[in-house]
Amino acid sequence: MIAKTFSLVGLLATSISAAVLGPRAGDEVLPAHEIGDFEGFTFLGVVPNTHAHITTNLSDTTALDSRSIISKRDSCFWWFDNLSTFRTDVARQFANAIQGASNAHTWYALNRGTCLQWQEQYNEVKICACNDYIFENTHFKPWEAGWGAKNRLEACCSGAFNCRGGDVTGHGDSGLNIRISTSAAITSRC
């Protein structure tokens, strides 16, 4: 009886870790530049993350700004953020296209201090997945970028025709926090 209980617990633990954790031995992990374009959106590539900063003196708060501290809060962009707006219906279609793409559940490398960027075909909306950590790499699925965009559309733009977007925390395969940003394509923010 005890042996059966332990084997059942072991089986459950193995099943849960396989479902929750990232790529296992033998799973293919592709370099981010291989994400590619799909109908309705363009993968803009891997760019340096301007929000990942190194500071040598954490007690010196003048060296830190709100973007250099890794935040675990979800947020909406407001008029005083001086960002342009985008149409929420276009953003929703864009997020659905990313989640429905054939590579949506493929793991891609998201190295420290970099962002993955997608832009939809009308050049109105941009979605970024950023690794704000300066010492940790992880792997990321594009599906999660679509989830993050839809999360911000519900929280920040519900019922509105136009929106400025926002940031939400997603996760890499290692559990590392990934900042997913949805904004107007013309903004430099990522």
C-alpha positions as CSV (number, residue, x, y, z in Angstrom):
1,M,0.0,0.0,0.0
2,I,2.8,2.5,0.9
3,A,4.8,1.6,-2.2
4,K,1.7,2.2,-4.4
5,T,1.1,5.6,-2.7
6,F,4.7,6.7,-3.3
7,S,4.7,5.6,-6.9
8,L,1.4,7.5,-7.4
9,V,2.9,10.6,-5.8
10,G,6.0,10.2,-8.0
11,L,3.9,9.8,-11.1
12,L,1.9,13.0,-10.3
13,A,5.1,15.0,-9.5
14,T,6.6,13.9,-12.9
15,S,3.4,14.7,-14.8
16,I,3.1,18.1,-13.1
17,S,6.7,19.1,-13.7
18,A,6.5,18.1,-17.4
19,A,3.4,20.2,-17.9
20,V,4.5,23.3,-15.9
21,L,8.2,23.5,-16.4
22,G,9.8,24.4,-19.7
23,P,11.5,22.4,-22.3
24,R,12.7,19.0,-21.3
25,A,15.7,17.1,-22.6
26,G,15.1,16.5,-26.3
27,D,12.6,19.4,-26.7
28,E,13.6,21.8,-29.4
29,V,14.5,25.3,-28.3
30,L,15.1,27.7,-31.2
31,P,17.0,31.0,-31.3
32,A,14.6,33.9,-31.1
33,H,15.5,35.2,-34.6
34,E,13.8,32.1,-36.0
35,I,10.3,33.1,-34.9
36,G,9.5,34.5,-38.3
37,D,6.4,36.3,-39.7
38,F,2.9,35.0,-40.1
39,E,-0.2,36.2,-41.7
40,G,-1.3,39.5,-40.0
41,F,1.8,40.3,-38.1
42,T,5.6,40.7,-38.4
43,F,8.2,39.6,-36.0
44,L,10.5,42.6,-35.7
45,G,13.3,40.7,-34.0
46,V,15.4,40.7,-30.9
47,V,16.3,44.1,-29.6
48,P,18.4,45.3,-26.6
49,N,16.2,45.9,-23.6
50,T,16.8,49.6,-22.5
51,H,15.1,48.9,-19.2
52,A,17.6,46.3,-18.0
53,H,20.2,48.4,-16.1
54,I,23.2,47.6,-14.0
55,T,23.8,49.7,-10.9
56,T,26.6,49.2,-8.5
57,N,25.1,51.0,-5.5
58,L,21.5,49.9,-4.9
59,S,21.2,52.3,-1.9
60,D,21.7,55.2,-4.3
61,T,18.1,55.8,-5.4
62,T,19.2,58.6,-7.8
63,A,20.8,55.9,-9.9
64,L,17.6,54.0,-10.2
65,D,14.4,55.0,-12.1
66,S,11.1,53.2,-12.1
67,R,12.1,51.2,-15.2
68,S,15.4,49.9,-13.9
69,I,13.8,48.2,-11.0
70,I,12.2,44.9,-11.9
71,S,8.5,45.4,-11.1
72,K,6.2,42.6,-10.4
73,R,3.1,44.8,-10.8
74,D,0.8,44.9,-13.8
75,S,0.1,48.4,-15.1
76,C,-1.8,50.5,-17.6
77,F,-0.3,53.4,-19.6
78,W,-2.2,56.6,-19.1
79,W,-2.4,60.0,-20.9
80,F,0.5,61.4,-18.8
81,D,2.8,58.7,-20.0
82,N,2.8,60.6,-23.3
83,L,2.2,57.5,-25.4
84,S,0.1,57.3,-28.6
85,T,-3.1,55.2,-28.7
86,F,-4.1,52.2,-30.8
87,R,-7.4,50.6,-31.8
88,T,-8.4,47.9,-29.3
89,D,-10.1,45.8,-32.0
90,V,-6.9,45.7,-34.0
91,A,-4.9,44.8,-30.9
92,R,-7.3,42.0,-30.0
93,Q,-7.1,40.5,-33.6
94,F,-3.3,40.8,-33.3
95,A,-3.1,39.0,-30.0
96,N,-5.3,36.2,-31.3
97,A,-3.1,35.8,-34.4
98,I,0.0,35.4,-32.3
99,Q,-1.7,32.8,-30.1
100,G,-3.0,31.0,-33.1
101,A,0.2,30.9,-35.0
102,S,1.8,27.6,-35.8
103,N,4.8,28.4,-33.6
104,A,2.8,29.7,-30.7
105,H,3.9,26.8,-28.4
106,T,7.5,26.6,-29.5
107,W,10.1,27.6,-27.0
108,Y,12.5,30.4,-28.0
109,A,15.5,31.7,-26.3
110,L,15.0,35.0,-24.5
111,N,18.4,36.1,-23.3
112,R,19.1,38.5,-20.5
113,G,18.6,42.2,-21.4
114,T,16.7,41.6,-24.6
115,C,13.1,41.9,-25.9
116,L,11.2,40.1,-28.6
117,Q,9.0,42.4,-30.6
118,W,5.9,41.8,-32.8
119,Q,4.0,44.4,-34.9
120,E,0.7,43.9,-36.7
121,Q,0.2,44.5,-40.4
122,Y,-1.4,48.0,-40.0
123,N,1.6,49.2,-38.0
124,E,-0.7,50.2,-35.2
125,V,0.1,47.9,-32.3
126,K,3.4,46.5,-30.9
127,I,3.7,43.7,-28.4
128,C,7.1,43.1,-26.7
129,A,8.3,40.3,-24.4
130,C,11.3,41.6,-22.4
131,N,13.7,39.9,-20.1
132,D,14.6,42.7,-17.7
133,Y,17.1,40.6,-15.8
134,I,20.8,41.3,-16.5
135,F,22.2,37.9,-15.3
136,E,19.5,35.4,-16.3
137,N,18.4,33.8,-19.6
138,T,15.1,32.0,-20.1
139,H,12.9,30.5,-22.8
140,F,9.6,31.9,-23.9
141,K,6.6,30.9,-26.0
142,P,5.0,33.5,-28.3
143,W,1.6,32.3,-27.1
144,E,2.3,34.0,-23.8
145,A,2.9,37.4,-25.6
146,G,-0.6,37.0,-27.0
147,W,-2.0,36.2,-23.6
148,G,-0.3,39.3,-22.1
149,A,-1.7,41.6,-24.7
150,K,-5.2,40.2,-24.2
151,N,-4.8,40.6,-20.4
152,R,-3.9,44.3,-20.8
153,L,-6.7,44.9,-23.3
154,E,-9.2,43.6,-20.7
155,A,-7.7,45.4,-17.7
156,C,-6.8,48.7,-19.4
157,C,-9.0,49.2,-22.4
158,S,-12.2,47.4,-21.6
159,G,-15.0,49.0,-23.7
160,A,-12.8,51.7,-25.2
161,F,-12.2,52.2,-28.9
162,N,-8.7,53.4,-28.4
163,C,-6.1,52.5,-25.8
164,R,-2.5,53.2,-24.7
165,G,-1.9,49.6,-23.5
166,G,0.2,48.5,-20.5
167,D,2.6,46.0,-19.0
168,V,1.8,42.6,-17.5
169,T,4.1,40.0,-16.0
170,G,4.4,36.7,-17.9
171,H,6.9,34.0,-17.2
172,G,9.7,32.1,-18.9
173,D,10.2,28.4,-18.6
174,S,12.4,28.8,-15.6
175,G,9.7,30.9,-13.8
176,L,11.6,34.1,-14.5
177,N,9.4,37.2,-14.8
178,I,9.0,38.4,-18.3
179,R,7.5,41.9,-18.9
180,I,4.9,41.8,-21.7
181,S,4.2,45.3,-23.1
182,T,1.4,46.2,-25.4
183,S,1.6,49.7,-26.9
184,A,1.2,51.8,-30.1
185,A,3.6,50.7,-32.7
186,I,5.0,54.3,-33.2
187,T,6.2,54.5,-29.6
188,S,9.8,53.5,-28.9
189,R,8.7,51.9,-25.7
190,C,9.4,48.2,-25.3
